Amino acid sequence: MNVLILETGLFPERDILLQALTDTACPHNVRRNDLRETRNEKQWDRLLDEILTSDRVFTV
């Protein structure tokens, strides 16, 4: 399963969620993107492609 984690900094339990989602025992492909960083249009396009190809997207 392809999992994408979008880091926003909006949730106080962020560290607990990230730890659970990136548990090395799980057989998932996990990618993380920090939305607090400045992005150009090409980087936003790449992120959109990652979102569209992910089976699950978590916002933390």
GIQUINOR-V781083 format. One record per pair of residues at least 24 apart in sequence whose ideal C-beta (glycine too) atoms are under 7 Angstrom apart, sorted by the first residue. I is the first residue (numbers start at 1). J is the second residue. If there is no record, write none. Layout:
i=I j=J
i=I j=J
This chain:
i=1 j=28
i=1 j=55
i=1 j=56
i=2 j=29
i=2 j=53
i=2 j=54
i=2 j=55
i=3 j=28
i=3 j=29
i=3 j=30
i=3 j=54
i=3 j=55
i=3 j=56
i=3 j=58
i=4 j=31
i=4 j=33
i=4 j=50
i=4 j=51
i=4 j=54
i=4 j=57
i=5 j=30
i=5 j=32
i=5 j=58
i=5 j=60
i=6 j=33
i=6 j=35
i=6 j=57
i=6 j=59
i=7 j=32
i=7 j=33
i=7 j=34
i=7 j=35
i=7 j=36
i=7 j=60
i=8 j=35
i=8 j=36
i=8 j=59
i=8 j=60
i=9 j=36
i=11 j=60
i=14 j=60
i=17 j=60
i=18 j=60
i=21 j=58
